Amino acid sequence: MTASHLPQKPDFAALEAAAPETADRRTTVLSLIGSLVFNWSNNESLFIYVLMLLLKVDQVSAAIVFATLNTTRARLDLIQRLARVKIRDKALSQELDRVIDRFNDGTHIRNEFNHCMYTVDDTGVISHTQSMRLVQTRSALRFGEVKPLDDARIYEISEAVREMARINREIWDFLPRLEDHLRDHEPTSNDLKP
């Protein structure tokens, strides 16, 4: 049996002394992560309105169905399945699928930063992230991927925040068109074939 080796305890006094010099960088990183989570959450919540229209129920009922499904994947699967039987306009259906695909891409980066450990260097800079997932290869099992939190990665987060903002506006533009379409095209029993 091998002994467990804990990482060295950080020198908190040295970190606190160095932290003011690197505060701007830390503030930028934390602000971007907060913006990503904020925008992602707002977008996920907008799918309640898509569900409300597809189910032809009030907002409270749609929110209950939405919240009862305990993963984003299950919620979006339900929306896509309902859309297949309720949306007759192929272009409108494809638009919803594209928005969901783009939202899912943003979900990956949001999950990465929401569910990781952050490494702080001796100057107080957030220097790396370590995924909280097990990574299994043919020959090994590793605990999470370590990635630098460098300028390229900060740019990636910034782009994800901008994409989430674009998705938000697109969903808002999509909702009235979906509502009009569903009002004009009632699905029939033939739309759901055994």
N, C-alpha and C positions, 0 to 999 in steps of 0.2 A: 504494500500500500504506500502511495506517495503522499507527501505532505502538501497541503494547500499553501499557496504563497499569495498573500494579499499584496496589492500594490502599496507602494510607499505612501504614507500619509502626507498630504500636501502641507507645505509650510504656509499656513494661513496668514501669519503676520507678514511674511514677505509678499504674498499675493495682495493683501490689503494695502501695503505700502506702494506696490507697483500699479495697482488698479487704476488710480486717477489718470495715469499717462495713457492708458489704453481704453478709457471709457467710451470714446467716440466710436471705436470699432465695435465694441461690445453692444453699444446702444443700436448701432446699425443692424447688426446681426439679429438681436432680439426683436427689434422693430419689424424686420422683414419676416421673421418667423411668426410673430403675432399677426401681421397683416395677412400672411398666407392662411393661418388658421381661421381668422375672422372672415376672409372672403370665401374660403372653402365652406365654412359653416353656413354662411348666408346662402350660398348656392345650393347646398344640400337641402336647406329649408324651403327653397323655391320649388323643389320637386313635389312638395306637399300640394301646391296649386295644380301642378300637372296631374297628380293623382286625383285631386278633387274633380277636375274636369273629366278625366277618363272614367271615373266611377259615377259621375253625376250626383255627387253628394255635397253637403256643406263642408266648410273648412274644418270644423271641429271633428266631424266623422273622418275626413281624410287624414287629419293629424293623428287620430287614434289608430287608424290602420297603419300609418307610416311609423308611428312610435312603437307599435306592437312588433313590427319586424325589427329585430335588434341589430342588423348590420346594414351598412350602406348598400352592399352588394344585393342583399335580399330586396331592399326597397326599389333599387333600380331594375332588378329582374322583374319585379311585379309591374312596374311602369312599362317596361318594354313588352312584356307579354300582353298587357291590356292594350297597348298601342297597336300591336299586330292585329287585334280583332276589332279595334274601334276606329283607327285612322285609315281611311280609304285613299287618301291623297299620298301617293308614293313619295313625292318630294318632301311633304311635311313629315312623313314618317322617317325618311332618311335624315332630315334635319335634326329631329329629336335624337336619333341614334348617334349622329356626329357630336351633338352637344354632350350626350352621355359619355361617349368615348373620350372626349377632351376632358370632361370632368373627372373621369376615371384616371386619366394620365396625371391630373393634378392631385388626385387622391394618393397616388404612389409617393409623390414628393412630400405631401402633407404628412402622411404616415411615417415617412422616413424621419422627419424632424420632430414629430410628436412622440415617437417611440424610439428614442435613442438615448445613449449616454453622451454627454458633452465632456470633452477634455479641455482643460484650461492650462495654458503654458505658464511658465514662472513669471510672466509679466501680466498675467490676467487676461490674455487674449484667448478667445474660444478658438482652439486650433484644430480640433478634430471632432468627428462624431463616430460613434460606434453603434452599429445597428443592434437592436435587441433580438434579432432573429438568429436561429441556428442555420448555418450554411453547410450543407452536406455535399461533398464531392465524392468521386469514386473511392478516393483513398483516405479521406479524413472528414472529421466533423469539427467545424470551427464555430465559435461564438461570434456572430456578427462581423460584418465588414467594417473596417476602419477607413474613414475617408477624411482627407484634409478639408478644413473649412477655409479655403483660400479665396482669392478674388474671383476665380472662375466659378466656384460654388456659390458665392454670394450673388454673382450675376444670374446663375441658374434659379436661385430663389426669387430674385427680382422679376425674372421673366415669368415664373410661375404665378407670382402675385398679379402681374399685368394680365396674364391669360385668365385667371380667375375673375378679374374685373370685367374682361370682355365677355366671358361666359355669362356672368350675371346679367349684363345688358341684353345679351342675346335671348336668354330665357324670358326676360321681361317682354321683349319684342315678340317672342314666340307664343306666349300665353294667349293674347287676344285672337291670334290666327287659329290656334288650336280650338279655342272656345267657339269661334265662328264655324269652323269645319265640323265640329261635333254637333252643333246645333242643326246644321244643314244635312248631315249624313248620319242617320241613325243606323247602327249595325243591325243585321238580321241574324236569325238563328243559323243561317248558312255560313256566317263568318267564322263560326267555331265548329270545325268539322271533327268528327270522332276519329 
